[in-house]
Amino acid sequence: MPALPKFLPVYQSSGSMRLLAEQAFSRAAGAPLVNGNHVDLLIDGLANFDAWLAAIRSAKSSILFENYIFRNDALTLGIRDALIERARAGVKVMIIRDWLGCLGQSGPGFWQPLIAAGGEVRTFNPPRLGSPFGWLSRDHRKLLVVDSTVGFLGGICVSAKWLGDAKREIAPWRDTGVAVHGPAVRELAAAFADNWAHLGSALPPEFLVPFNTIEAAGNIDLRVVATVPNVAGLYRLDQLIAAMAKERLWLTDAYFVGIAPYVHALSAAARDGVDVRLLVPGTSDIPTVGSLSRSGYRPLLEAGVRVFEWNGSMLHAKTAVADGRWSRVGSSNLNIASWMGNCELDIAVEDGEFAQRMERQYESDLSNSTEIILSEHCRIRLQQPRHRKSFGRQGGSSGRAAAGALRLANTMGAAITNRRVLGPAESVSLGGGGLVLAAIGTIAAIWPKFIAWPLAIFAFWFAAILLVRYWLARQSTRQADKPALPHED
């Protein structure tokens, strides 16, 4: 029997194993392989913003724009003005904004000039009385589709903060986006159309017809992984890639909060001889998330995973590259909020040339990073030049607090139920968690009404929600069970 090629499921050129691998990847991601595409790699905000504006100004029929943050600043005003000009010219302009992401960044009034020009704007998941925890699910996608010509996606929000601040000596944020040409643009438009229909009336069926006849633009095969809450398609794909990598698995992530199954997958790969690397921010725009990421270094380092911290202002990219053949670029972070809670959008590219470009960029990024290593008694950093500048909270992603809370809950649950052995890094959370619970217990013992009244309010609130939904469900069932009226010709 001949030797099997490395990373067999992706790279074997023919035969039943190739078909089996395509089936496994398609089922895991919930996304078919689309052939005949061309993908341009766009590094950092300026390259992406310039490409977006050029495409918007050339639009002839439609502009589909979906982003977590639209910030009211000079950059976004310039993009909005270009959208207004196209809307006045008869181009169908549709915007999806996330309510939480735009909170404090831009309000509904920001879009009134575009709406007056004929554009449409919808808001994802604003607060609703009947959904007290609905805010946990966000539209974290970054998508722009212009006509049936090009689609852009990645980690970049619509904000001048990605360009840095020369006056304050803050360098531009490090981020990655892509421009996609070819049949995969239809999958991007379909992902937008699905969310658009969730927020109101659906696009007319004929809207996507021009996207059905997009001709091949290259020879790149890729999957468009458009995830929605609780589906976890990208999580399954990330696990599959971690299990299949043979030589290299290089990851970049802005808000890494590794849950136990994924940390185990990375650790198992590293122990099996795979060169697993993780590049994360050295200075995060959300300091608490940076602390959570660092608390998870030890189990990775002990398994042989190499961890690097970026020395620039903010590293916001979300990418992966494996064995010089497979790559991922998009909006999803390696945390449970992205994997399970949000609407996210990524592409998984199966092309050697593109993956090699990704690897070259990764090596370039490591030249401006500091590797974290373990000593016998503590964690130390390799002595490399560091030029970090701290900066305050600036936004840029979603669900970080939820990811941290879920990670803490996972650790506390494991300790209480004794269902698995906690690693040294996870045990750090136990002391803080124990103190918090002790404080709650003390308050409950001395001032019980401070615990009882909030619980009573929440109980009545949830009871009202469930009873209303029960009544609506019964009404819907009764309508469905009514006999049809006789029809006269």
N, C-alpha and C positions, 0 to 999 in steps of 0.2 A: 504493500500500500504506500503510495507516495506521501511525502511529508506535507502536512497541511500548511498553507500560507499563514503568516502572522495576521492576527485580528481577522480571522477567517470570515465571519459573517458579513463584514462590510466589503472586504477586498477580493474575495474570490470572484473571478470574472464570469464564471458560468457554472452550471450544474445545479443539482437539487439543493446543495447546501446554501448556495446563493439565494435561491428562491425561499428557502426556509428562513434565512436571515432577514430578507426583505419583509417577510410576513411577521417575524418577531418584532422588528423595528416599527412596522406600520401599526401593529396592534398595541405595542407599548406606548407609542406616542399619540395614537389616534390620528395619524396623518400619513397619507400615501406618499410615495416617492414620486416627485415631479421631475421629468427630464427636460433638457434643452434650455437651460437658463444661463445667464451671465450675472456674476455678482462682483460689485466693486466694494472694496474695503475702505471705509471712511473713518479716519482717525481724528478724534477730538471734536469739540463743538463747532469750531469755525468751518471745517470742511463739510460737516453735515448741514449747517445753516446755509452756507453758500449754495450747496446742491439743492436743498429744499426750495430756496427762493428762485433759483433758475428754473426748476421744474414747475413751480406754481405760476410763474410769469408766462410760461409757454403753454399752459393748460388750454385745451380746446373744448372739452365736454364736461369733465367732472374732477372734483378734488375731494378726497376723503381724508380727513385729518382727525386723528384720535391720539390724545396725549394726557398723561397724568397731571402735568403742571403746564399751565399757560400763565406766565408771570407778566404783570403789567409793567413793562420796561421798554426801553428804546428798541431793543431787538424784536420783541414780540409785537410792538406797535408797527414796525416795518413789515413784518410778516402779515399781520392783520390787514394793513393797507393794501398789500399785494392781493390778498384774498378778496377784499372789497372790490378792487379794480376788476378782477376776473368775474366776480358775481354780477357786476354791472354789465359786463360783456356777454352775459348769458350762460356762463359756466355754472353748473350745479355744484355749489360749495356746501359741504356738510361737515360739522364739527362735533366731536364727542369730547367733553371735558369731564374730569373726575371731580366730584364735589369736594372731597377732603383734600385732594392734591392742590386744588385751586383756592382753598380756604386761606384767606390772607394774602393771596397772590394776585388774583383777579376775580372780580364779581361778575354777575350777569350783565351789568351795565357796560362792561368792557366790550361785549359783543353786539350791542345795539346798532352801531353803524353797519356792521356786516349783515345783520338781520334786515335792516332797512334797505340794504342793497339787494336783498333776495336770498341771502344765505340762510342756512338752518343750523341751529345749535341745540344740542341736547346734553343734559347733565346726568352723569352716572351716579346712582345710589345716594341721593340726598337723604337727610334724616327723615325717618317716618315713625310716627307714634306706634304703629303696629309692628315695627321691626327694631327693637331696642339695641340689638347687636349687629344690625345690618351694616353699620359703618365699618366692621372688620373686613368686609369684602370690598376691594377697590378695583377700578379699571387702571391698571398699572402699565398698560400698553403704550408704546411710542410708535405710531404708524402714520405714514403719509402715502397715499396712492393718488397719482396724477394720471388722468385719462386711463387707458389700458396700457400705458407705456412703461411706467416705472413705479416701484414701491420702495419706500424707505422704512427701515426699522432699526432698533438698537436700544441703547440705554439713555439717549439724550432727551431731556425735557425742553420745552420752549421757554428758555430763560437765559438772560445774559450772564447769569452766574457761571455758566459753563465756560465763559470766555475769560474768567478770572477778573482781577482788579489790579491794574498796574499801579495805581496810586497807593494801594495798601500792600503792594509787593506780593500779591496772591497770584500764582501762576494759573493758567487755564486748567480746568478739570480734565483729567485723563479719562476718555470715554471712547467707545467703539460703536459705530453704526455701519450699515450696509445699504447699498442701492441694488435692487433686484430687477432684472429685465428678463422677460420670457414668460412662459405659461404659469409660473408660480405667482405672478402678479394677480391672477384670478383668485388663487387661494387667499391672498392678502385682502383683496376686495371682499371676498365672501366672509372673512373673519370680521371685517368692519360691518358688513350688512347684518350679520347675526347680532352683534351688540346693538346696532341701530334699531333693529326690530324689537329688541328687549326693552328699549326705552320709549317706544311709541309705535306708530304705524310703520309697517315694513316698506322697504323699497319696492317699487313695482317690479314684477318678474322680468320685464324686458330690460331693466337697468343693467343686469349682469351679462346680457347677451353679447355685447362687444368683447367682453373678457373671455368668451368661449373660443374665440378664433385667434388668440395671440400666437404668433409664430415663434418658433425656436429662436433664441438669441445667443446661444452658446452651447456648451456641452457639459454644463454642471448639473448634477442631480442633487435635489434637496427636498427637505420636508418643511412645510410650514406648520409649526406646532402652536396652535392657538388654544390656550388653555382657559378654562373657566373654573370658578370655585368648586372644590370637592372632586374634581376629575383626576388631577395628579398625573396627567399624561407626561409632562416633562420630567417629573420625579421618577417615573418608571423608566423613561429613556436614560436619564442620568445614571440610575442604578445599573442599567444594562450596559452602558458604556464603561462604567467602572469595573464591571465584571469581565468585560471582553478585552480591555486594553492589554496589550502584550509588552509594549516597550515604554511608551510615554503617555502620560495624562496630565496636561498642564491646564490649570484652572485659574481664572481671574474673577474675583467677586467683590462687590462693594459692601455688602452687608451679610457676610457669612455668619450664620448661626447654625452650625451643623447639628442635626438631630442624630440620635444614636445609630439608626440603620445606615445612614449615609456615611457617617464617620467610620463605621465598621467596614463598609464597602471600600472606602479609600484606604483604610489601614490594611485590609486584606490584600488589595492590589499591591501596595508598597511592600508588604512582607513577601509577596510572590515575585519580587524583583522588578516591578514596574516603577519607572521614574515618575512619581507623583509629586506635583508641585502646586502650591496654592499661593497666589498673589493677592493680597488684601491691602486696604488703605493703612498707612501709618498714622495719618491724622484724619479722623472721620468727621463729617459734618454732624453726625449724631454720636457724641462721645460715649453714651451708654452702650450703643451697639458695638463700638470699638472695644469696649471692655468685655462685652459678652463674647466677641470673636476671640479675644486673647485668652479668655478662660477655657476655650476649647483647643488651644494649641497643643497642650501636653500629650493627649492620647495620639494625636496625629504624628507629632515628633517622635514619640516612643516607637511608633510603628515604622518609621523611616520616611514619612511624608516630609518634604522640604517646604517650609513656610517662609514667605518673603513679605515684607512691608514696604509699600511704595513711599518714596521720599518726597514726592511732590505735594501739592495742595490737597486734592481729593481724587482718589481713584474710584470712578463710578462705573467702569465697564463690567459686563457680565458675559464672559466668554469661556469656551473650552476648546481644546484641540487634543486629539488622540492619535498617536502613532503616525503622524504626518499624513493622515488620510481622512479623518473625520473632524468636523468643527461645528461649534454652536455659537451663535451671536444673537442677542436679543435683550429682553427687558427683565428676565427672570433672575432673581438672586437665589443663592443656595441657602434658603431658609424656608420654613414651613408656611410662612405668609405667602410667598410667591408660589410654592409648589401646590398649596391647598386652598388658599384664601382668595386669590386675586384673579382677575382676567389678565393674562400675560400673552406675549407674542414673541416667538423665537424662530429662527431657521436652523435646521440641522443639515449641514452641507457634507455630502460624500464626494469629495474631489481632492486629489492629491495636491494640485497646484495651489488651490486656495488654502488648504491646510498648511502648506509650507510657508505661505505668506503670513498666516497667523502665527506660526512658530517663530518666524523672523521677528515679528512685532513683539512677541512674548520675550524673546531674548533681549531685544532692545529695552523693554520695560524693566527687565531684571537688572540692567546696567544702572538704573536709577532707583534701586531698591536695596534693602538691608535684609539679609537672611537671619532668621531666628534659629538658635540652636539651644540644646540643653547642656548644662553642666551637671556635675554630680549633685549639687545642692539647689541650684536655681536655674532659671532661664536667663541666658545671656544673648547679646547681639554681637554679630561679627562687626569688627571695627571698620566700617565703611563711612564715607562722607554722608552726612545727613543734612538736608536743607529744608526742613519742614517749618511751616508757619501755621500756627493754630488759627482757627477762625470759628466764629460762632455758628449757631444752628442756622442752616441755610436751606433745609428741605432737599428734595431730590429723589425720594423713594417712598414706598408705602409699607405699612404693616410691620415696621421695625419693632414697635412696642409689643404688638401681638406676638411676633416671633420670639422675642425675649421672654414674654410671659409663658408661652407654650413650652419653651425649652426648660424654664424653671419648673413648670408643672410636671414635665416629663421626668426631670431629675428627682423632684420631691416624691412623685408617685413611685418611682423605682425604689427609693429608700424605704418608703412606708410599706410597700407590698413585698419587698425583698425579692423582686422578680429577676433582678440581674445585679451583678457586682458593679458598683460605681467606680469609675476611674478617678485618679487624683484631681483632675481638673474639675470634674463634676462635683466632687465633694466640697469644693469651695462654696458652692451655692447653699449647702445645707445649713451652715451657721447662720447666714442671713435669713434664710427661710424659717429656721427655728425661732429666731428672735422676733420676726414679724408675727408668727403664730402665737408666741407667748404674749406679745403686746395685745393682740386681738382677744386672747383669752382673759387677760387682766381687765380689759375694758368691759367685756361681757360680764365678768364677775362683779365689778364695782358699779358700773353704770349700764345695767342690762338694756335700758331703753335705747341706748345709742346703737345697739345691735338689732334689737327687736323691731323698732320702728322701720328702719330701712328694709329689713326682710319682709315685713308686712306690706310695705308699699310695693316692693317688687312682686310679691305673691299676688296681690290684687291686680297689678298691671299685667302680669303674664296670664292670669286667669281670664281677664277681659279679652286679651288678644286671642287666646285659645277658643273662648266661647264665640267670639265674632267669626273666627275662621270656621268653626263648626257650623254655625248658622249659614254662612255663605256656601259651604260645601253641601249642606242639605238642600239649600235652594237650588243649587246647580244640579243636584241629582234629581230633584223633583221636576225641573224643567226638562231634563233629558228623558225622564220616564213618561212624560205626557204623550198620549197617542197623537199621531199626526192628524190634522184636520182633513176631512174629505176634500179631494181636489176635483174641481169641475173643469172639463175641457171647454 
